[in-house]
Amino acid sequence: MLNRRILRIKAFKAIYSFTENQSASLKDLESQLDRSLESTRDLYLFLLCSVGPVSREARARLEAARNKFNPSEEERNPNFKFADNLIAPLLEEDPDFQKITQKKKLSWDQYDVLLRNLYDSIRSKDYFKEYMASGPNSLKEDAELWATIFEEEYVDSDDLADILEDLSIWWNDDLAYALTWCCRTMDNLGKGQRWNLPPLFLSDMDATGGKESDHAFVVKLLRTAYNNYERYISMIADATPKWDRSRICSTDLALIVCGLAEAEAFDNIAPKVTINEFVEISKYYSTPESRAFVNGLLDKLIKK
């Protein structure tokens, strides 16, 4: 499930926390890393758990309108197509999905306001209106609709962002990646495949076993960065004599330390790839000037 970019980000965040609090031990950082890695898959599961509750919200609205004092003709004969979508029962009746989500206590029961707002947003969109007018349910179409909902409704939801921030310190940053896997799951379900829990690492999804272990990669990256932290910091200081250590932001230090650690620990990865990866990460986690700074310093220090 987790690709190398995500693994580098997780290692960078652990080293960043060490930069801010150097009393942390390697064991502390490895424990933080493990929780952070698993949290991405937990978020994926939590998002999938919303399919049933949103579908039930749709049915409850239609039933309430049909049972009011003087319903309109449309309210007396509602279109239950979305409420009866074929994806919700696939997940809610899958014993493996239910077992793991219950074990992890993932539930939307207390987020009724978010569910109402989410359904209001969905039903107002053209893609939903086209779906409702397109005829009887089909597994493929229902799966495509849910993929669109994940893409369109979850990414920029302030209400969802607030909930994710309360539930986990890692979830907001992982949202886009977790949603990508939700869409992949919808594609598989739409083809008639049964839901399966994705392995935590992409290397574990290689049936031939030909890939290097992603878990070994990220652990080695973290350990190399931690064990050589002071040496890397000295290298950075020597290369920037006009810069006071306090003037270099902690995110840039952590990015450069991780880049040096990867270059030193993995001679099978081209230095250009390593530099590009951490420059890309800097775009999202550091200052506007960081891209050039991280790129120039990593290039200089790795060559040296």
Backbone as CSV, one residue per row, in Angstrom:
resi,resn,N_x,N_y,N_z,CA_x,CA_y,CA_z,C_x,C_y,C_z
1,MET,0.827,-1.210,0.000,0.000,0.000,0.000,0.864,1.265,0.000
2,LEU,1.835,1.321,0.905,2.643,2.536,1.038,3.792,2.515,0.037
3,ASN,3.926,3.594,-0.754,5.025,3.672,-1.707,6.242,4.347,-1.074
4,ARG,7.332,4.402,-1.833,8.579,4.942,-1.283,8.465,6.423,-0.932
5,ARG,7.692,7.191,-1.685,7.525,8.609,-1.348,6.904,8.758,0.043
6,ILE,5.850,7.989,0.298,5.209,8.047,1.613,6.169,7.597,2.705
7,LEU,6.967,6.565,2.428,7.918,6.075,3.426,8.967,7.132,3.743
8,ARG,9.438,7.831,2.724,10.416,8.903,2.961,9.798,10.014,3.818
9,ILE,8.540,10.331,3.540,7.864,11.365,4.327,7.755,10.938,5.787
10,LYS,7.422,9.672,6.015,7.290,9.170,7.386,8.634,9.234,8.124
11,ALA,9.705,8.841,7.441,11.034,8.904,8.059,11.436,10.351,8.318
12,PHE,11.171,11.229,7.361,11.470,12.656,7.531,10.749,13.229,8.750
13,LYS,9.482,12.877,8.932,8.728,13.407,10.066,9.302,12.923,11.387
14,ALA,9.756,11.674,11.411,10.366,11.152,12.638,11.664,11.897,12.954
15,ILE,12.484,12.142,11.940,13.733,12.881,12.158,13.452,14.342,12.491
16,TYR,12.400,14.899,11.884,12.013,16.269,12.243,11.659,16.354,13.733
17,SER,10.906,15.375,14.234,10.545,15.390,15.655,11.793,15.264,16.523
18,PHE,12.782,14.506,16.045,14.046,14.395,16.781,14.799,15.720,16.742
19,THR,14.741,16.418,15.625,15.379,17.732,15.522,14.802,18.701,16.550
20,GLU,13.503,18.566,16.792,12.831,19.431,17.760,13.006,18.947,19.194
21,ASN,13.226,17.649,19.385,13.355,17.067,20.725,14.403,15.971,20.697
22,GLN,15.657,16.330,20.953,16.750,15.381,20.808,16.930,14.474,22.021
23,SER,15.972,14.505,22.932,15.991,13.523,24.024,15.365,12.205,23.593
24,ALA,14.727,12.189,22.426,14.072,10.972,21.936,15.120,9.931,21.570
25,SER,14.849,8.687,21.915,15.748,7.585,21.584,15.388,7.010,20.218
26,LEU,16.277,6.182,19.694,15.984,5.508,18.427,14.746,4.631,18.579
27,LYS,14.610,3.992,19.719,13.425,3.165,19.971,12.153,4.004,19.920
28,ASP,12.217,5.216,20.483,11.059,6.121,20.441,10.692,6.451,18.986
29,LEU,11.693,6.773,18.190,11.442,7.152,16.801,10.919,5.968,15.985
30,GLU,11.452,4.777,16.247,10.969,3.597,15.514,9.529,3.281,15.883
31,SER,9.195,3.481,17.150,7.809,3.275,17.573,6.891,4.295,16.917
32,GLN,7.322,5.540,16.859,6.555,6.591,16.184,6.390,6.253,14.711
33,LEU,7.454,5.776,14.080,7.405,5.419,12.666,6.388,4.303,12.425
34,ASP,6.421,3.269,13.254,5.492,2.145,13.085,4.042,2.604,13.190
35,ARG,3.751,3.465,14.169,2.380,3.965,14.329,1.967,4.816,13.138
36,SER,2.909,5.610,12.656,2.631,6.475,11.520,2.351,5.662,10.255
37,LEU,3.109,4.604,10.046,2.916,3.751,8.876,1.544,3.098,8.906
38,GLU,1.192,2.528,10.035,-0.090,1.826,10.153,-1.262,2.802,10.065
39,SER,-1.036,4.043,10.471,-2.133,5.018,10.494,-2.688,5.305,9.101
40,THR,-1.854,5.221,8.080,-2.331,5.502,6.723,-3.357,4.459,6.291
41,ARG,-3.075,3.205,6.593,-4.031,2.160,6.245,-5.282,2.259,7.108
42,ASP,-5.122,2.665,8.365,-6.290,2.870,9.221,-7.199,3.965,8.655
43,LEU,-6.598,5.015,8.136,-7.396,6.091,7.537,-8.156,5.575,6.319
44,TYR,-7.498,4.790,5.497,-8.160,4.161,4.345,-9.382,3.376,4.806
45,LEU,-9.249,2.598,5.872,-10.366,1.806,6.396,-11.476,2.716,6.925
46,PHE,-11.090,3.771,7.624,-12.074,4.704,8.177,-12.892,5.356,7.068
47,LEU,-12.237,5.744,5.995,-12.944,6.379,4.881,-13.898,5.392,4.212
48,LEU,-13.475,4.156,4.042,-14.365,3.149,3.464,-15.571,2.902,4.356
49,CYS,-15.387,3.042,5.653,-16.495,2.846,6.599,-17.626,3.850,6.388
50,SER,-17.371,4.924,5.681,-18.403,5.950,5.491,-19.430,5.555,4.441
51,VAL,-19.156,4.556,3.617,-20.045,4.197,2.518,-21.422,3.794,3.040
52,GLY,-21.458,2.927,4.039,-22.737,2.497,4.606,-23.512,3.628,5.264
53,PRO,-22.899,4.400,6.161,-23.610,5.503,6.812,-24.150,6.563,5.846
54,VAL,-23.390,6.905,4.805,-23.888,7.888,3.839,-25.091,7.310,3.086
55,SER,-25.031,6.038,2.741,-26.157,5.390,2.053,-27.390,5.361,2.943
56,ARG,-27.206,5.094,4.228,-28.337,5.078,5.168,-28.897,6.482,5.388
57,GLU,-28.038,7.482,5.366,-28.501,8.866,5.474,-29.416,9.200,4.303
58,ALA,-29.044,8.748,3.105,-29.875,8.987,1.928,-31.238,8.319,2.094
59,ARG,-31.261,7.092,2.547,-32.534,6.381,2.733,-33.392,7.059,3.801
60,ALA,-32.776,7.475,4.901,-33.527,8.131,5.974,-34.169,9.422,5.487
61,ARG,-33.466,10.170,4.650,-34.029,11.412,4.104,-35.246,11.120,3.225
62,LEU,-35.115,10.116,2.387,-36.205,9.779,1.477,-37.432,9.258,2.237
63,GLU,-37.188,8.455,3.248,-38.292,7.920,4.048,-38.993,9.036,4.822
64,ALA,-38.203,9.957,5.369,-38.786,11.064,6.123,-39.646,11.944,5.218
65,ALA,-39.182,12.207,4.005,-39.950,13.024,3.069,-41.232,12.308,2.645
66,ARG,-41.157,10.992,2.451,-42.334,10.238,2.023,-43.392,10.175,3.116
67,ASN,-42.970,10.241,4.362,-43.899,10.090,5.482,-44.361,11.415,6.083
68,LYS,-43.981,12.531,5.479,-44.421,13.798,6.047,-45.901,14.044,5.725
69,PHE,-46.473,15.088,6.283,-47.917,15.307,6.228,-48.468,15.399,4.809
70,ASN,-47.841,16.191,3.961,-48.379,16.389,2.623,-47.248,16.277,1.595
71,PRO,-46.776,15.064,1.339,-45.631,14.897,0.440,-46.005,15.210,-1.002
72,SER,-45.027,15.653,-1.742,-45.218,15.890,-3.179,-45.227,14.539,-3.906
73,GLU,-45.542,14.580,-5.166,-45.557,13.353,-5.957,-44.162,12.714,-5.984
74,GLU,-43.140,13.539,-6.134,-41.768,13.032,-6.140,-41.403,12.424,-4.792
75,GLU,-41.865,13.053,-3.694,-41.569,12.534,-2.358,-42.330,11.235,-2.078
76,ARG,-43.540,11.103,-2.635,-44.296,9.859,-2.439,-43.677,8.690,-3.200
77,ASN,-42.996,8.997,-4.277,-42.383,7.952,-5.102,-40.895,8.269,-5.296
78,PRO,-40.112,8.157,-4.220,-38.711,8.579,-4.284,-37.850,7.624,-5.117
79,ASN,-36.736,8.160,-5.574,-35.743,7.370,-6.299,-34.732,6.842,-5.281
80,PHE,-34.775,5.530,-5.028,-33.905,4.921,-4.028,-32.598,4.395,-4.624
81,LYS,-32.277,4.809,-5.828,-31.113,4.222,-6.502,-29.835,4.350,-5.667
82,PHE,-29.544,5.562,-5.177,-28.319,5.735,-4.391,-28.437,5.040,-3.041
83,ALA,-29.583,5.156,-2.389,-29.777,4.507,-1.092,-29.603,2.996,-1.203
84,ASP,-29.934,2.445,-2.378,-29.819,1.005,-2.598,-28.573,0.637,-3.389
85,ASN,-27.567,1.501,-3.382,-26.369,1.194,-4.158,-25.772,-0.148,-3.710
86,LEU,-25.104,-0.811,-4.625,-24.631,-2.176,-4.397,-23.287,-2.247,-3.678
87,ILE,-22.637,-1.107,-3.489,-21.325,-1.097,-2.836,-21.454,-1.192,-1.311
88,ALA,-22.418,-0.475,-0.746,-22.564,-0.467,0.712,-22.723,-1.877,1.299
89,PRO,-23.633,-2.716,0.771,-23.744,-4.060,1.345,-22.507,-4.922,1.124
90,LEU,-21.773,-4.685,0.036,-20.548,-5.454,-0.179,-19.568,-5.263,0.978
91,LEU,-19.480,-4.023,1.471,-18.572,-3.741,2.581,-19.192,-4.111,3.930
92,GLU,-20.457,-3.771,4.118,-21.078,-3.975,5.426,-21.379,-5.447,5.713
93,GLU,-21.420,-6.262,4.681,-21.672,-7.686,4.880,-20.416,-8.525,4.698
94,ASP,-19.282,-7.863,4.483,-18.020,-8.588,4.333,-17.441,-8.879,5.715
95,PRO,-17.302,-10.152,6.102,-16.848,-10.464,7.463,-15.444,-9.963,7.767
96,ASP,-14.552,-9.991,6.771,-13.184,-9.529,7.000,-13.141,-8.021,7.226
97,PHE,-13.910,-7.295,6.415,-13.950,-5.842,6.567,-14.547,-5.457,7.911
98,GLN,-15.632,-6.120,8.286,-16.263,-5.819,9.564,-15.369,-6.180,10.743
99,LYS,-14.673,-7.291,10.628,-13.817,-7.739,11.730,-12.701,-6.742,12.008
100,ILE,-12.035,-6.271,10.948,-10.888,-5.393,11.178,-11.333,-3.994,11.578
101,THR,-12.435,-3.498,11.010,-12.883,-2.155,11.389,-13.431,-2.135,12.814
102,GLN,-14.078,-3.220,13.233,-14.552,-3.296,14.612,-13.383,-3.438,15.585
103,LYS,-12.381,-4.215,15.195,-11.192,-4.380,16.036,-10.491,-3.043,16.257
104,LYS,-10.444,-2.228,15.204,-9.786,-0.929,15.294,-10.730,0.180,15.767
105,LYS,-11.983,-0.188,16.028,-12.999,0.742,16.539,-13.181,1.945,15.614
106,LEU,-13.284,1.644,14.330,-13.491,2.689,13.321,-14.980,2.804,13.040
107,SER,-15.547,3.954,13.330,-16.990,4.128,13.191,-17.329,5.582,12.895
108,TRP,-18.438,5.775,12.161,-18.945,7.116,11.852,-20.197,7.434,12.672
109,ASP,-20.490,6.656,13.684,-21.738,6.805,14.436,-21.912,8.191,15.047
110,GLN,-20.826,8.803,15.475,-20.947,10.090,16.173,-20.800,11.302,15.246
111,TYR,-20.738,11.045,13.933,-20.501,12.153,13.006,-21.720,12.392,12.121
112,ASP,-22.902,12.443,12.740,-24.141,12.598,11.985,-24.209,13.948,11.260
113,VAL,-23.656,14.988,11.858,-23.667,16.308,11.195,-22.837,16.261,9.918
114,LEU,-21.661,15.662,10.006,-20.816,15.530,8.820,-21.511,14.688,7.753
115,LEU,-22.169,13.616,8.149,-22.867,12.763,7.184,-23.982,13.526,6.471
116,ARG,-24.724,14.342,7.230,-25.793,15.135,6.611,-25.215,16.139,5.619
117,ASN,-24.158,16.821,6.030,-23.538,17.810,5.141,-22.935,17.144,3.906
118,LEU,-22.351,15.986,4.116,-21.741,15.260,3.009,-22.796,14.838,1.993
119,TYR,-23.914,14.318,2.483,-24.979,13.900,1.566,-25.595,15.104,0.843
120,ASP,-25.759,16.211,1.565,-26.276,17.423,0.925,-25.378,17.858,-0.230
121,SER,-24.072,17.779,-0.009,-23.134,18.175,-1.056,-23.195,17.209,-2.229
122,ILE,-23.244,15.925,-1.946,-23.285,14.914,-3.009,-24.513,15.105,-3.892
123,ARG,-25.684,15.226,-3.270,-26.929,15.254,-4.044,-27.102,16.551,-4.849
124,SER,-26.290,17.553,-4.550,-26.390,18.815,-5.295,-25.554,18.815,-6.571
125,LYS,-24.718,17.797,-6.748,-23.760,17.800,-7.849,-24.341,17.176,-9.122
126,ASP,-23.855,17.659,-10.256,-24.329,17.166,-11.552,-24.013,15.687,-11.733
127,TYR,-22.838,15.241,-11.288,-22.489,13.833,-11.474,-23.482,12.923,-10.766
128,PHE,-24.006,13.389,-9.626,-24.970,12.590,-8.870,-26.324,12.579,-9.581
129,LYS,-26.724,13.733,-10.088,-28.003,13.813,-10.795,-27.990,12.940,-12.055
130,GLU,-26.867,12.920,-12.746,-26.748,12.061,-13.924,-26.824,10.582,-13.524
131,TYR,-26.192,10.251,-12.432,-26.241,8.869,-11.925,-27.672,8.471,-11.582
132,MET,-28.389,9.344,-10.892,-29.752,9.019,-10.456,-30.708,8.855,-11.633
133,ALA,-30.399,9.498,-12.743,-31.289,9.451,-13.903,-30.915,8.361,-14.906
134,SER,-29.892,7.584,-14.588,-29.329,6.692,-15.616,-29.915,5.285,-15.632
135,GLY,-30.916,5.022,-14.820,-31.526,3.691,-14.871,-31.188,2.851,-13.656
136,PRO,-31.452,1.538,-13.711,-31.267,0.654,-12.560,-29.810,0.579,-12.100
137,ASN,-29.648,0.110,-10.867,-28.303,-0.034,-10.313,-27.480,-1.052,-11.091
138,SER,-26.191,-0.763,-11.194,-25.224,-1.756,-11.663,-24.000,-1.630,-10.774
139,LEU,-23.335,-2.743,-10.554,-22.169,-2.740,-9.672,-21.093,-1.801,-10.195
140,LYS,-20.850,-1.828,-11.481,-19.809,-0.991,-12.080,-20.141,0.485,-11.903
141,GLU,-21.368,0.875,-12.187,-21.746,2.284,-12.087,-21.728,2.751,-10.632
142,ASP,-22.210,1.913,-9.719,-22.206,2.294,-8.306,-20.778,2.476,-7.797
143,ALA,-19.874,1.595,-8.218,-18.475,1.725,-7.816,-17.863,3.007,-8.381
144,GLU,-18.182,3.322,-9.631,-17.667,4.555,-10.247,-18.204,5.783,-9.528
145,LEU,-19.464,5.722,-9.109,-20.022,6.849,-8.368,-19.267,7.064,-7.063
146,TRP,-19.019,5.982,-6.322,-18.317,6.134,-5.047,-16.886,6.626,-5.240
147,ALA,-16.246,6.204,-6.306,-14.906,6.724,-6.588,-14.968,8.233,-6.821
148,THR,-15.993,8.683,-7.538,-16.164,10.125,-7.775,-16.448,10.857,-6.469
149,ILE,-17.266,10.262,-5.614,-17.562,10.889,-4.319,-16.288,11.054,-3.502
150,PHE,-15.470,10.019,-3.448,-14.205,10.119,-2.706,-13.313,11.214,-3.292
151,GLU,-13.283,11.310,-4.610,-12.424,12.302,-5.257,-12.943,13.727,-5.081
152,GLU,-14.266,13.895,-5.118,-14.856,15.229,-5.164,-15.263,15.783,-3.801
153,GLU,-15.647,14.935,-2.884,-16.293,15.406,-1.651,-15.411,15.363,-0.412
154,TYR,-14.372,14.560,-0.405,-13.613,14.338,0.825,-12.358,15.191,0.926
155,VAL,-11.770,15.552,-0.202,-10.456,16.199,-0.170,-10.499,17.577,0.482
156,ASP,-11.452,18.406,0.108,-11.479,19.789,0.585,-12.562,20.042,1.623
157,SER,-12.976,19.006,2.328,-14.006,19.152,3.349,-13.386,19.636,4.658
158,ASP,-13.714,20.850,5.059,-13.195,21.376,6.328,-13.722,20.574,7.516
159,ASP,-14.991,20.156,7.429,-15.569,19.368,8.525,-14.821,18.050,8.695
160,LEU,-14.526,17.392,7.588,-13.787,16.131,7.665,-12.373,16.371,8.174
161,ALA,-11.731,17.435,7.723,-10.365,17.739,8.168,-10.309,17.929,9.678
162,ASP,-11.313,18.592,10.241,-11.351,18.797,11.695,-11.469,17.471,12.437
163,ILE,-12.310,16.580,11.915,-12.496,15.279,12.553,-11.216,14.443,12.470
164,LEU,-10.593,14.434,11.304,-9.366,13.654,11.137,-8.264,14.164,12.063
165,GLU,-8.192,15.479,12.216,-7.164,16.061,13.096,-7.386,15.632,14.542
166,ASP,-8.646,15.535,14.946,-8.960,15.101,16.304,-8.657,13.620,16.521
167,LEU,-8.844,12.822,15.473,-8.697,11.377,15.610,-7.240,10.922,15.549
168,SER,-6.418,11.591,14.737,-5.025,11.164,14.589,-4.171,12.332,14.123
169,ILE,-2.982,12.443,14.676,-2.084,13.526,14.287,-1.527,13.311,12.884
170,TRP,-1.664,12.097,12.338,-1.110,11.799,11.012,-2.152,11.844,9.900
171,TRP,-3.435,11.817,10.230,-4.438,11.542,9.213,-4.625,12.648,8.180
172,ASN,-4.553,13.903,8.566,-4.779,14.960,7.575,-3.756,14.914,6.447
173,ASP,-2.501,14.679,6.779,-1.460,14.617,5.755,-1.618,13.396,4.853
174,ASP,-2.259,12.351,5.364,-2.383,11.108,4.607,-3.672,11.013,3.802
175,LEU,-4.530,12.028,3.881,-5.865,11.921,3.305,-5.833,11.633,1.806
176,ALA,-5.082,12.409,1.040,-5.087,12.246,-0.413,-4.627,10.846,-0.803
177,TYR,-3.596,10.357,-0.135,-3.083,9.022,-0.479,-4.088,7.935,-0.111
178,ALA,-4.713,8.059,1.055,-5.713,7.075,1.468,-6.905,7.067,0.520
179,LEU,-7.308,8.239,0.043,-8.428,8.321,-0.896,-8.085,7.663,-2.230
180,THR,-6.829,7.758,-2.637,-6.412,7.068,-3.862,-6.658,5.575,-3.742
181,TRP,-6.384,5.025,-2.561,-6.600,3.597,-2.350,-8.075,3.263,-2.215
182,CYS,-8.870,4.185,-1.701,-10.322,3.982,-1.698,-10.836,3.865,-3.128
183,CYS,-10.332,4.714,-4.018,-10.764,4.663,-5.421,-10.309,3.365,-6.084
184,ARG,-9.113,2.898,-5.749,-8.659,1.606,-6.283,-9.568,0.478,-5.803
185,THR,-9.972,0.560,-4.556,-10.880,-0.445,-4.027,-12.210,-0.425,-4.758
186,MET,-12.732,0.763,-5.041,-13.983,0.862,-5.786,-13.835,0.242,-7.175
187,ASP,-12.699,0.459,-7.800,-12.456,-0.127,-9.113,-12.489,-1.658,-9.035
188,ASN,-11.866,-2.207,-8.007,-11.851,-3.671,-7.832,-13.248,-4.214,-7.532
189,LEU,-13.981,-3.528,-6.660,-15.336,-3.973,-6.334,-16.242,-3.901,-7.558
190,GLY,-16.057,-2.854,-8.357,-16.852,-2.709,-9.564,-16.617,-3.813,-10.575
191,LYS,-15.466,-4.463,-10.487,-15.140,-5.588,-11.367,-15.589,-6.924,-10.788
192,GLY,-16.270,-6.860,-9.627,-16.766,-8.081,-9.021,-15.814,-8.747,-8.061
193,GLN,-14.701,-8.084,-7.749,-13.745,-8.676,-6.816,-14.191,-8.446,-5.372
194,ARG,-13.813,-9.337,-4.504,-14.120,-9.188,-3.091,-13.102,-8.247,-2.441
195,TRP,-13.547,-7.546,-1.400,-12.621,-6.658,-0.689,-11.537,-7.467,0.005
196,ASN,-10.315,-6.976,-0.093,-9.173,-7.552,0.635,-8.372,-6.426,1.262
197,LEU,-7.891,-6.651,2.470,-7.051,-5.658,3.125,-5.732,-5.547,2.375
198,PRO,-5.373,-4.358,1.873,-4.102,-4.235,1.151,-2.922,-4.397,2.098
199,PRO,-1.874,-5.081,1.660,-0.652,-5.167,2.477,-0.137,-3.763,2.790
200,LEU,0.544,-3.624,3.903,0.970,-2.297,4.329,2.008,-1.696,3.385
201,PHE,2.841,-2.538,2.775,3.915,-2.036,1.915,3.724,-2.537,0.482
202,LEU,4.064,-1.684,-0.475,3.933,-2.082,-1.875,4.781,-3.309,-2.192
203,SER,5.951,-3.418,-1.558,6.808,-4.573,-1.829,6.119,-5.878,-1.437
204,ASP,5.203,-5.817,-0.460,4.487,-7.026,-0.044,3.404,-7.419,-1.044
205,MET,3.105,-6.513,-1.989,2.092,-6.799,-2.995,2.700,-7.438,-4.238
206,ASP,4.030,-7.566,-4.263,4.712,-8.183,-5.392,4.677,-9.692,-5.219
207,ALA,3.846,-10.356,-6.017,3.642,-11.804,-5.858,4.924,-12.598,-6.094
208,THR,5.846,-12.050,-6.883,7.077,-12.781,-7.175,8.115,-12.637,-6.078
209,GLY,7.886,-11.662,-5.177,8.862,-11.433,-4.114,10.148,-10.816,-4.616
210,GLY,10.103,-10.187,-5.782,11.313,-9.661,-6.397,11.734,-8.296,-5.898
211,LYS,10.863,-7.614,-5.167,11.182,-6.265,-4.705,11.886,-6.299,-3.349
212,GLU,12.793,-5.332,-3.183,13.413,-5.156,-1.876,12.338,-4.744,-0.867
213,SER,12.437,-5.219,0.360,11.445,-4.925,1.378,11.352,-3.421,1.637
214,ASP,10.157,-2.883,1.493,9.943,-1.470,1.790,10.073,-1.198,3.285
215,HIS,9.667,-2.164,4.097,9.815,-1.988,5.548,11.289,-1.883,5.917
216,ALA,12.113,-2.765,5.345,13.549,-2.698,5.612,14.128,-1.370,5.137
217,PHE,13.626,-0.870,4.004,14.102,0.404,3.467,13.862,1.541,4.452
218,VAL,12.634,1.684,4.935,12.317,2.845,5.758,12.973,2.740,7.137
219,VAL,13.087,1.532,7.664,13.756,1.364,8.960,15.248,1.695,8.831
220,LYS,15.872,1.214,7.767,17.297,1.514,7.557,17.521,3.005,7.340
221,LEU,16.617,3.632,6.623,16.718,5.081,6.399,16.648,5.832,7.722
222,LEU,15.693,5.481,8.554,15.550,6.151,9.847,16.771,5.914,10.729
223,ARG,17.219,4.669,10.814,18.365,4.355,11.687,19.633,5.047,11.214
224,THR,19.854,5.085,9.918,21.049,5.760,9.393,21.001,7.253,9.699
225,ALA,19.833,7.859,9.521,19.694,9.286,9.818,19.916,9.566,11.299
226,TYR,19.360,8.715,12.149,19.482,8.917,13.603,20.926,8.705,14.065
227,ASN,21.529,7.617,13.647,22.869,7.266,14.138,23.949,8.214,13.636
228,ASN,23.692,8.880,12.516,24.692,9.786,11.948,24.242,11.244,12.005
229,TYR,23.257,11.512,12.837,22.638,12.838,12.854,23.666,13.947,13.105
230,GLU,24.474,13.802,14.136,25.434,14.856,14.478,26.472,15.044,13.376
231,ARG,26.901,13.955,12.752,27.870,14.061,11.657,27.259,14.798,10.469
232,TYR,26.014,14.479,10.158,25.352,15.165,9.048,25.152,16.642,9.349
233,ILE,24.812,16.949,10.602,24.633,18.349,10.995,25.960,19.106,10.861
234,SER,27.053,18.454,11.218,28.373,19.085,11.066,28.702,19.320,9.603
235,MET,28.336,18.376,8.758,28.550,18.549,7.316,27.763,19.741,6.793
236,ILE,26.527,19.877,7.257,25.691,20.996,6.840,26.295,22.309,7.313
237,ALA,26.765,22.328,8.564,27.367,23.546,9.121,28.626,23.945,8.353
238,ASP,29.459,22.951,8.025,30.693,23.242,7.283,30.391,23.776,5.882
239,ALA,29.299,23.314,5.316,28.952,23.722,3.954,28.226,25.057,3.905
240,THR,27.790,25.556,5.066,27.060,26.834,5.120,27.670,27.725,6.186
241,PRO,28.945,28.157,6.002,29.628,28.941,7.044,28.960,30.281,7.335
242,LYS,28.207,30.808,6.378,27.562,32.103,6.592,26.205,31.960,7.288
243,TRP,25.798,30.713,7.506,24.490,30.471,8.120,24.661,30.057,9.572
244,ASP,23.966,30.753,10.438,23.880,30.322,11.834,22.941,29.115,11.885
245,ARG,23.310,28.113,12.674,22.480,26.901,12.796,21.030,27.246,13.128
246,SER,20.824,28.261,13.958,19.475,28.612,14.384,18.658,29.233,13.247
247,ARG,19.350,29.666,12.170,18.651,30.319,11.066,18.194,29.317,10.004
248,ILE,18.639,28.068,10.101,18.195,27.039,9.172,16.996,26.339,9.799
249,CYS,15.862,26.355,9.109,14.652,25.811,9.727,14.789,24.307,9.928
250,SER,14.096,23.817,10.954,14.209,22.413,11.341,13.755,21.474,10.230
251,THR,12.757,21.899,9.461,12.293,21.031,8.377,13.396,20.826,7.338
252,ASP,14.111,21.901,7.005,15.195,21.772,6.023,16.305,20.883,6.555
253,LEU,16.652,21.046,7.827,17.668,20.183,8.425,17.261,18.718,8.347
254,ALA,16.012,18.440,8.710,15.542,17.053,8.698,15.539,16.487,7.286
255,LEU,15.141,17.294,6.308,15.134,16.837,4.917,16.545,16.515,4.428
256,ILE,17.483,17.384,4.743,18.853,17.172,4.278,19.486,15.982,4.989
257,VAL,19.228,15.857,6.282,19.743,14.702,7.029,19.220,13.402,6.425
258,CYS,17.934,13.361,6.114,17.353,12.147,5.523,17.923,11.891,4.131
259,GLY,18.126,12.949,3.353,18.713,12.783,2.034,20.127,12.231,2.102
260,LEU,20.918,12.737,3.044,22.280,12.222,3.223,22.255,10.772,3.695
261,ALA,21.326,10.464,4.583,21.217,9.094,5.087,20.867,8.126,3.958
262,GLU,19.941,8.523,3.094,19.570,7.641,1.981,20.740,7.459,1.022
263,ALA,21.440,8.552,0.721,22.576,8.456,-0.202,23.663,7.544,0.358
264,GLU,23.849,7.576,1.665,24.895,6.769,2.285,24.475,5.314,2.458
265,ALA,23.201,5.094,2.752,22.743,3.743,3.082,22.345,2.926,1.858
266,PHE,22.014,3.595,0.743,21.474,2.871,-0.413,22.236,3.263,-1.684
267,ASP,23.343,2.579,-1.931,24.122,2.919,-3.126,23.467,2.410,-4.403
268,ASN,22.364,1.655,-4.264,21.624,1.202,-5.441,20.608,2.237,-5.919
269,ILE,20.429,3.311,-5.154,19.525,4.397,-5.548,20.365,5.547,-6.076
270,ALA,20.069,5.990,-7.288,20.832,7.076,-7.893,20.714,8.341,-7.047
271,PRO,21.828,9.026,-6.783,21.768,10.264,-5.984,20.756,11.271,-6.517
272,LYS,20.624,11.353,-7.840,19.666,12.285,-8.432,18.247,11.958,-7.987
273,VAL,17.929,10.672,-7.891,16.602,10.250,-7.439,16.390,10.674,-5.997
274,THR,17.381,10.427,-5.151,17.284,10.809,-3.736,17.074,12.309,-3.590
275,ILE,17.872,13.092,-4.282,17.761,14.553,-4.202,16.381,15.007,-4.662
276,ASN,15.931,14.495,-5.792,14.622,14.897,-6.320,13.491,14.559,-5.350
277,GLU,13.586,13.405,-4.723,12.540,12.992,-3.788,12.426,13.965,-2.617
278,PHE,13.543,14.317,-2.027,13.482,15.194,-0.851,13.210,16.653,-1.231
279,VAL,13.578,17.038,-2.425,13.185,18.364,-2.913,11.669,18.419,-3.082
280,GLU,11.075,17.363,-3.639,9.623,17.312,-3.793,8.931,17.379,-2.435
281,ILE,9.448,16.651,-1.464,8.851,16.664,-0.121,8.940,18.064,0.481
282,SER,10.041,18.763,0.201,10.221,20.115,0.763,9.146,21.077,0.291
283,LYS,8.578,20.833,-0.894,7.543,21.724,-1.431,6.308,21.743,-0.541
284,TYR,6.059,20.644,0.154,4.845,20.525,0.959,5.080,20.777,2.449
285,TYR,6.323,20.656,2.892,6.554,20.710,4.331,7.511,21.811,4.779
286,SER,8.020,22.606,3.857,8.964,23.633,4.281,8.629,24.975,3.643
287,THR,9.565,25.883,3.646,9.330,27.252,3.177,9.462,27.331,1.657
288,PRO,8.982,28.417,1.052,9.106,28.556,-0.410,10.549,28.532,-0.906
289,GLU,11.487,28.972,-0.052,12.895,29.007,-0.455,13.585,27.662,-0.276
290,SER,12.918,26.731,0.376,13.566,25.474,0.757,13.936,24.610,-0.438
291,ARG,13.131,24.660,-1.487,13.390,23.797,-2.635,14.813,23.985,-3.162
292,ALA,15.180,25.238,-3.409,16.510,25.514,-3.945,17.593,25.205,-2.910
293,PHE,17.325,25.533,-1.644,18.302,25.309,-0.584,18.582,23.821,-0.404
294,VAL,17.519,23.027,-0.280,17.671,21.585,-0.076,18.329,20.953,-1.296
295,ASN,17.913,21.364,-2.487,18.479,20.807,-3.714,19.977,21.105,-3.803
296,GLY,20.347,22.371,-3.610,21.754,22.763,-3.749,22.648,22.118,-2.697
297,LEU,22.180,22.095,-1.459,23.026,21.573,-0.381,23.163,20.054,-0.465
298,LEU,22.058,19.372,-0.756,22.147,17.910,-0.900,23.060,17.539,-2.060
299,ASP,22.928,18.224,-3.160,23.780,17.934,-4.315,25.258,18.124,-3.950
300,LYS,25.548,19.202,-3.284,26.932,19.506,-2.909,27.494,18.483,-1.921
301,LEU,26.702,18.146,-0.907,27.195,17.260,0.142,27.290,15.808,-0.324
302,ILE,26.358,15.386,-1.139,26.410,14.003,-1.644,27.615,13.829,-2.578
303,LYS,27.881,14.820,-3.428,29.044,14.739,-4.303,30.334,14.717,-3.481
304,LYS,30.346,15.517,-2.417,31.531,15.572,-1.573,31.774,14.253,-0.852
